[in-house]
Amino acid sequence: MSIAMIPASNSIAAHLSGGRDLNSNLFHFDFPQQKAHSPVVKATEVTIQLPSEDAEFLEAYAKEHATSVAEIFTRYARRLQSTTRREPHSENVKFTGSVPTNLDARDAYRKHMVEKHR
């Protein structure tokens, strides 16, 4: 796995940003084809733009935890994929569609309050 931190002043970064000064870093990840503990994984290259302080934090965190920035993003992506989306509670589902979509709630509440306090 290779990771390259490209300063924003680099011509590649300037090209990707439309020539603006980004005051940030670009991370380029070249993900491995295969890991020893997993089946063959299709390689994908990803380049992300981060503020300098975030890039520095990620590098320090990765070094402190004996890992890489790419591995941090890979783990996070896998965690997002494994997160199960919960269905709404059945008691809440029965109210779905009971309020008209064209209802102006603020106006309805204001009219209710005016009528209530006559």
N, C-alpha and C positions, 0 to 999 in steps of 0.2 A: 504494500500500500504506500502510495506517496502523497504527500500533502505539500502544497506550495503556498506560502503566504505572499501575495503580490501587493506591494505598496500601491496606494491609490494614484500616486504620481506616475506610475508605469504607463506606458502608452496603451497597453491592453486595457487597464482600468479606465483610462481616459476615453478610449474607444467605446467601452461598454456603457459608460455614463453619459455619453453624448458630449464629452469634452469638459464636463464640469469637474471642479475640484471637490472630491467626495469627503475628504477628511476621514476616510475609513479604509479598511483593508478588504481585499478579496481573498477568499479561501477557495482553492481549487482542490477537489478531492478526486483521486483516481482510485476507485474501489477495486479490491482484489477480485480475480476470477473465481477463486476457490479458497475456502478455509479448511483446515485439517478436520474440524469437527462438524462440517456442514457439507451438503451436496453442492454441486457446481452452481455458482451464482453468476448471473449475467452482470458483467462490468458496466458501470455507468459513471460518467464523469459529471460532477456537479460543481458549479462555481457559485458561491454566495457572497454577498456584499454585507459587511458588518461594520459598525462603528469601531474605531480603533480600540477603545476601552473594552468592548466586548471581545474582540479578537485577542487582545492581550490576556484577558481573564481566561478565555477558553484554552489558550496555550499553557498558561500557568496551571490551570486545573488539570489539564491532561498530563502535564509533566509530574505534578504532585501525586496523581493517581496512577502513574505508570501506564498510560494509555495514549491514544491519539485523539485529535479533534475530530477526525473522521469517524472514529469508533464512538465518540460521544453522540454524534448526530445519528449514526446507525442504530445505536441502542434506543435513542429517543424515538426514532421512526418506528422501530419494532414495537416499542411500548404503545405508541399511538395506534398501531395496527391491531394490537391485541386487546385494546380497551373495548369492552362491549358497550354498545349503546343500549341503555335501558329504555324500555317502552314506558310511556306515561302510565301512571296508576289508573286502574279501571274506573275509579270514582271520578277522576278528572276527564277521562275520555268521554264519558256520557254527556258532558257539557260542550263538547266540540261542535261548533256550528250553531250553537244556541243564540249567539249574538250576531246580528246581521253585520256583514262586512262593511256596509256603507254607513254604519252608525258613527256619528261624531260623539264620542264618549264625553268629552269636555262640555260640549253644547247640551247634551242630554242631562248631565249633572247640574249645569247652571240652571236650566229650565226647571228641573226638579227642586232645586233650592229656592228659586224664586217663588214657585207655587207653594212650597212648604211654609215659607215665612211671610205669606200674605196676611 
